[in-house]
Amino acid sequence: MAAVLGLIGVVAGWRALRRSSRTGAVGTLSTGLIALALGGTVAATASGGLGTGSGLGGAYVGMLVGLIAAALGGRALARSRSTG
């Protein structure tokens, strides 16, 4: 779930960068941070290693994609402040 949420955030981040919309930037930033936190929670509570079916691989992907979405959201927010 964290990876899907992060991917949604990345797509919204690219759109927010293209349009310089403040609302899209804040939404992307919050979506990325939620995906990052959700992936971190799953990674911290996973009982097995990679490939055991505990979701650790998906948690790592979710954290990575969430971090990318948060960075895009922060960049779009900074851009919207400078143009606004």
Chimera marker file (.cmm) of the C-alpha trace (Angstrom):
<marker_set name="trace">
<marker id="1" x="0.000" y="0.000" z="0.000" r="1" g="1" b="0" radius="0.5"/>
<marker id="2" x="2.880" y="2.370" z="0.747" r="1" g="1" b="0" radius="0.5"/>
<marker id="3" x="4.351" y="1.825" z="-2.724" r="1" g="1" b="0" radius="0.5"/>
<marker id="4" x="1.029" y="2.557" z="-4.430" r="1" g="1" b="0" radius="0.5"/>
<marker id="5" x="0.520" y="5.675" z="-2.327" r="1" g="1" b="0" radius="0.5"/>
<marker id="6" x="4.050" y="6.775" z="-3.152" r="1" g="1" b="0" radius="0.5"/>
<marker id="7" x="3.500" y="6.244" z="-6.878" r="1" g="1" b="0" radius="0.5"/>
<marker id="8" x="0.351" y="8.352" z="-6.712" r="1" g="1" b="0" radius="0.5"/>
<marker id="9" x="2.411" y="11.017" z="-4.977" r="1" g="1" b="0" radius="0.5"/>
<marker id="10" x="5.123" y="10.927" z="-7.649" r="1" g="1" b="0" radius="0.5"/>
<marker id="11" x="2.579" y="11.349" z="-10.446" r="1" g="1" b="0" radius="0.5"/>
<marker id="12" x="0.901" y="14.197" z="-8.565" r="1" g="1" b="0" radius="0.5"/>
<marker id="13" x="4.329" y="15.729" z="-7.950" r="1" g="1" b="0" radius="0.5"/>
<marker id="14" x="5.192" y="15.826" z="-11.633" r="1" g="1" b="0" radius="0.5"/>
<marker id="15" x="1.834" y="17.413" z="-12.350" r="1" g="1" b="0" radius="0.5"/>
<marker id="16" x="2.332" y="19.976" z="-9.581" r="1" g="1" b="0" radius="0.5"/>
<marker id="17" x="5.770" y="20.862" z="-10.951" r="1" g="1" b="0" radius="0.5"/>
<marker id="18" x="4.371" y="21.403" z="-14.408" r="1" g="1" b="0" radius="0.5"/>
<marker id="19" x="1.493" y="23.598" z="-13.235" r="1" g="1" b="0" radius="0.5"/>
<marker id="20" x="3.140" y="25.322" z="-10.232" r="1" g="1" b="0" radius="0.5"/>
<marker id="21" x="0.011" y="24.758" z="-8.168" r="1" g="1" b="0" radius="0.5"/>
<marker id="22" x="0.328" y="25.227" z="-4.420" r="1" g="1" b="0" radius="0.5"/>
<marker id="23" x="-2.554" y="22.870" z="-3.617" r="1" g="1" b="0" radius="0.5"/>
<marker id="24" x="-1.031" y="20.065" z="-5.672" r="1" g="1" b="0" radius="0.5"/>
<marker id="25" x="2.365" y="20.648" z="-4.080" r="1" g="1" b="0" radius="0.5"/>
<marker id="26" x="1.007" y="20.402" z="-0.538" r="1" g="1" b="0" radius="0.5"/>
<marker id="27" x="-0.975" y="17.288" z="-1.436" r="1" g="1" b="0" radius="0.5"/>
<marker id="28" x="2.062" y="15.672" z="-3.018" r="1" g="1" b="0" radius="0.5"/>
<marker id="29" x="4.268" y="16.513" z="-0.057" r="1" g="1" b="0" radius="0.5"/>
<marker id="30" x="1.786" y="15.060" z="2.422" r="1" g="1" b="0" radius="0.5"/>
<marker id="31" x="1.188" y="11.946" z="0.290" r="1" g="1" b="0" radius="0.5"/>
<marker id="32" x="4.917" y="11.330" z="0.061" r="1" g="1" b="0" radius="0.5"/>
<marker id="33" x="5.416" y="11.741" z="3.807" r="1" g="1" b="0" radius="0.5"/>
<marker id="34" x="2.516" y="9.387" z="4.567" r="1" g="1" b="0" radius="0.5"/>
<marker id="35" x="3.948" y="6.756" z="2.197" r="1" g="1" b="0" radius="0.5"/>
<marker id="36" x="7.360" y="7.169" z="3.797" r="1" g="1" b="0" radius="0.5"/>
<marker id="37" x="5.931" y="6.718" z="7.296" r="1" g="1" b="0" radius="0.5"/>
<marker id="38" x="3.767" y="3.766" z="6.275" r="1" g="1" b="0" radius="0.5"/>
<marker id="39" x="6.697" y="2.024" z="4.604" r="1" g="1" b="0" radius="0.5"/>
<marker id="40" x="8.863" y="2.665" z="7.650" r="1" g="1" b="0" radius="0.5"/>
<marker id="41" x="6.232" y="1.205" z="9.947" r="1" g="1" b="0" radius="0.5"/>
<marker id="42" x="5.954" y="-1.960" z="7.866" r="1" g="1" b="0" radius="0.5"/>
<marker id="43" x="9.747" y="-2.274" z="7.657" r="1" g="1" b="0" radius="0.5"/>
<marker id="44" x="10.100" y="-1.867" z="11.423" r="1" g="1" b="0" radius="0.5"/>
<marker id="45" x="7.458" y="-4.473" z="12.234" r="1" g="1" b="0" radius="0.5"/>
<marker id="46" x="8.298" y="-7.066" z="9.559" r="1" g="1" b="0" radius="0.5"/>
<marker id="47" x="9.183" y="-10.387" z="11.109" r="1" g="1" b="0" radius="0.5"/>
<marker id="48" x="11.146" y="-11.920" z="8.238" r="1" g="1" b="0" radius="0.5"/>
<marker id="49" x="13.702" y="-10.844" z="5.695" r="1" g="1" b="0" radius="0.5"/>
<marker id="50" x="13.398" y="-10.058" z="2.012" r="1" g="1" b="0" radius="0.5"/>
<marker id="51" x="11.565" y="-12.739" z="0.079" r="1" g="1" b="0" radius="0.5"/>
<marker id="52" x="9.773" y="-14.265" z="3.070" r="1" g="1" b="0" radius="0.5"/>
<marker id="53" x="6.396" y="-12.705" z="2.320" r="1" g="1" b="0" radius="0.5"/>
<marker id="54" x="6.410" y="-10.288" z="5.237" r="1" g="1" b="0" radius="0.5"/>
<marker id="55" x="6.238" y="-7.221" z="2.986" r="1" g="1" b="0" radius="0.5"/>
<marker id="56" x="9.724" y="-5.934" z="3.640" r="1" g="1" b="0" radius="0.5"/>
<marker id="57" x="10.533" y="-5.443" z="-0.049" r="1" g="1" b="0" radius="0.5"/>
<marker id="58" x="7.341" y="-3.486" z="-0.614" r="1" g="1" b="0" radius="0.5"/>
<marker id="59" x="8.083" y="-1.408" z="2.452" r="1" g="1" b="0" radius="0.5"/>
<marker id="60" x="11.493" y="-0.460" z="1.070" r="1" g="1" b="0" radius="0.5"/>
<marker id="61" x="9.994" y="0.423" z="-2.307" r="1" g="1" b="0" radius="0.5"/>
<marker id="62" x="7.272" y="2.432" z="-0.570" r="1" g="1" b="0" radius="0.5"/>
<marker id="63" x="9.826" y="4.361" z="1.453" r="1" g="1" b="0" radius="0.5"/>
<marker id="64" x="11.930" y="5.111" z="-1.621" r="1" g="1" b="0" radius="0.5"/>
<marker id="65" x="8.993" y="6.214" z="-3.754" r="1" g="1" b="0" radius="0.5"/>
<marker id="66" x="7.541" y="8.184" z="-0.832" r="1" g="1" b="0" radius="0.5"/>
<marker id="67" x="10.834" y="10.011" z="-0.431" r="1" g="1" b="0" radius="0.5"/>
<marker id="68" x="10.850" y="10.876" z="-4.134" r="1" g="1" b="0" radius="0.5"/>
<marker id="69" x="7.242" y="12.112" z="-3.913" r="1" g="1" b="0" radius="0.5"/>
<marker id="70" x="8.046" y="14.253" z="-0.862" r="1" g="1" b="0" radius="0.5"/>
<marker id="71" x="11.047" y="15.768" z="-2.652" r="1" g="1" b="0" radius="0.5"/>
<marker id="72" x="8.939" y="16.562" z="-5.710" r="1" g="1" b="0" radius="0.5"/>
<marker id="73" x="6.257" y="18.073" z="-3.496" r="1" g="1" b="0" radius="0.5"/>
<marker id="74" x="8.799" y="20.217" z="-1.676" r="1" g="1" b="0" radius="0.5"/>
<marker id="75" x="10.278" y="21.406" z="-4.938" r="1" g="1" b="0" radius="0.5"/>
<marker id="76" x="6.845" y="22.213" z="-6.358" r="1" g="1" b="0" radius="0.5"/>
<marker id="77" x="5.943" y="24.060" z="-3.147" r="1" g="1" b="0" radius="0.5"/>
<marker id="78" x="9.121" y="26.144" z="-3.356" r="1" g="1" b="0" radius="0.5"/>
<marker id="79" x="8.420" y="26.900" z="-6.990" r="1" g="1" b="0" radius="0.5"/>
<marker id="80" x="4.837" y="27.930" z="-6.267" r="1" g="1" b="0" radius="0.5"/>
<marker id="81" x="6.032" y="30.297" z="-3.526" r="1" g="1" b="0" radius="0.5"/>
<marker id="82" x="8.516" y="31.985" z="-5.855" r="1" g="1" b="0" radius="0.5"/>
<marker id="83" x="5.963" y="32.454" z="-8.634" r="1" g="1" b="0" radius="0.5"/>
<marker id="84" x="3.078" y="33.436" z="-6.349" r="1" g="1" b="0" radius="0.5"/>
<link id1="1" id2="2" r="1" g="1" b="0" radius="0.2"/>
<link id1="2" id2="3" r="1" g="1" b="0" radius="0.2"/>
<link id1="3" id2="4" r="1" g="1" b="0" radius="0.2"/>
<link id1="4" id2="5" r="1" g="1" b="0" radius="0.2"/>
<link id1="5" id2="6" r="1" g="1" b="0" radius="0.2"/>
<link id1="6" id2="7" r="1" g="1" b="0" radius="0.2"/>
<link id1="7" id2="8" r="1" g="1" b="0" radius="0.2"/>
<link id1="8" id2="9" r="1" g="1" b="0" radius="0.2"/>
<link id1="9" id2="10" r="1" g="1" b="0" radius="0.2"/>
<link id1="10" id2="11" r="1" g="1" b="0" radius="0.2"/>
<link id1="11" id2="12" r="1" g="1" b="0" radius="0.2"/>
<link id1="12" id2="13" r="1" g="1" b="0" radius="0.2"/>
<link id1="13" id2="14" r="1" g="1" b="0" radius="0.2"/>
<link id1="14" id2="15" r="1" g="1" b="0" radius="0.2"/>
<link id1="15" id2="16" r="1" g="1" b="0" radius="0.2"/>
<link id1="16" id2="17" r="1" g="1" b="0" radius="0.2"/>
<link id1="17" id2="18" r="1" g="1" b="0" radius="0.2"/>
<link id1="18" id2="19" r="1" g="1" b="0" radius="0.2"/>
<link id1="19" id2="20" r="1" g="1" b="0" radius="0.2"/>
<link id1="20" id2="21" r="1" g="1" b="0" radius="0.2"/>
<link id1="21" id2="22" r="1" g="1" b="0" radius="0.2"/>
<link id1="22" id2="23" r="1" g="1" b="0" radius="0.2"/>
<link id1="23" id2="24" r="1" g="1" b="0" radius="0.2"/>
<link id1="24" id2="25" r="1" g="1" b="0" radius="0.2"/>
<link id1="25" id2="26" r="1" g="1" b="0" radius="0.2"/>
<link id1="26" id2="27" r="1" g="1" b="0" radius="0.2"/>
<link id1="27" id2="28" r="1" g="1" b="0" radius="0.2"/>
<link id1="28" id2="29" r="1" g="1" b="0" radius="0.2"/>
<link id1="29" id2="30" r="1" g="1" b="0" radius="0.2"/>
<link id1="30" id2="31" r="1" g="1" b="0" radius="0.2"/>
<link id1="31" id2="32" r="1" g="1" b="0" radius="0.2"/>
<link id1="32" id2="33" r="1" g="1" b="0" radius="0.2"/>
<link id1="33" id2="34" r="1" g="1" b="0" radius="0.2"/>
<link id1="34" id2="35" r="1" g="1" b="0" radius="0.2"/>
<link id1="35" id2="36" r="1" g="1" b="0" radius="0.2"/>
<link id1="36" id2="37" r="1" g="1" b="0" radius="0.2"/>
<link id1="37" id2="38" r="1" g="1" b="0" radius="0.2"/>
<link id1="38" id2="39" r="1" g="1" b="0" radius="0.2"/>
<link id1="39" id2="40" r="1" g="1" b="0" radius="0.2"/>
<link id1="40" id2="41" r="1" g="1" b="0" radius="0.2"/>
<link id1="41" id2="42" r="1" g="1" b="0" radius="0.2"/>
<link id1="42" id2="43" r="1" g="1" b="0" radius="0.2"/>
<link id1="43" id2="44" r="1" g="1" b="0" radius="0.2"/>
<link id1="44" id2="45" r="1" g="1" b="0" radius="0.2"/>
<link id1="45" id2="46" r="1" g="1" b="0" radius="0.2"/>
<link id1="46" id2="47" r="1" g="1" b="0" radius="0.2"/>
<link id1="47" id2="48" r="1" g="1" b="0" radius="0.2"/>
<link id1="48" id2="49" r="1" g="1" b="0" radius="0.2"/>
<link id1="49" id2="50" r="1" g="1" b="0" radius="0.2"/>
<link id1="50" id2="51" r="1" g="1" b="0" radius="0.2"/>
<link id1="51" id2="52" r="1" g="1" b="0" radius="0.2"/>
<link id1="52" id2="53" r="1" g="1" b="0" radius="0.2"/>
<link id1="53" id2="54" r="1" g="1" b="0" radius="0.2"/>
<link id1="54" id2="55" r="1" g="1" b="0" radius="0.2"/>
<link id1="55" id2="56" r="1" g="1" b="0" radius="0.2"/>
<link id1="56" id2="57" r="1" g="1" b="0" radius="0.2"/>
<link id1="57" id2="58" r="1" g="1" b="0" radius="0.2"/>
<link id1="58" id2="59" r="1" g="1" b="0" radius="0.2"/>
<link id1="59" id2="60" r="1" g="1" b="0" radius="0.2"/>
<link id1="60" id2="61" r="1" g="1" b="0" radius="0.2"/>
<link id1="61" id2="62" r="1" g="1" b="0" radius="0.2"/>
<link id1="62" id2="63" r="1" g="1" b="0" radius="0.2"/>
<link id1="63" id2="64" r="1" g="1" b="0" radius="0.2"/>
<link id1="64" id2="65" r="1" g="1" b="0" radius="0.2"/>
<link id1="65" id2="66" r="1" g="1" b="0" radius="0.2"/>
<link id1="66" id2="67" r="1" g="1" b="0" radius="0.2"/>
<link id1="67" id2="68" r="1" g="1" b="0" radius="0.2"/>
<link id1="68" id2="69" r="1" g="1" b="0" radius="0.2"/>
<link id1="69" id2="70" r="1" g="1" b="0" radius="0.2"/>
<link id1="70" id2="71" r="1" g="1" b="0" radius="0.2"/>
<link id1="71" id2="72" r="1" g="1" b="0" radius="0.2"/>
<link id1="72" id2="73" r="1" g="1" b="0" radius="0.2"/>
<link id1="73" id2="74" r="1" g="1" b="0" radius="0.2"/>
<link id1="74" id2="75" r="1" g="1" b="0" radius="0.2"/>
<link id1="75" id2="76" r="1" g="1" b="0" radius="0.2"/>
<link id1="76" id2="77" r="1" g="1" b="0" radius="0.2"/>
<link id1="77" id2="78" r="1" g="1" b="0" radius="0.2"/>
<link id1="78" id2="79" r="1" g="1" b="0" radius="0.2"/>
<link id1="79" id2="80" r="1" g="1" b="0" radius="0.2"/>
<link id1="80" id2="81" r="1" g="1" b="0" radius="0.2"/>
<link id1="81" id2="82" r="1" g="1" b="0" radius="0.2"/>
<link id1="82" id2="83" r="1" g="1" b="0" radius="0.2"/>
<link id1="83" id2="84" r="1" g="1" b="0" radius="0.2"/>
</marker_set>
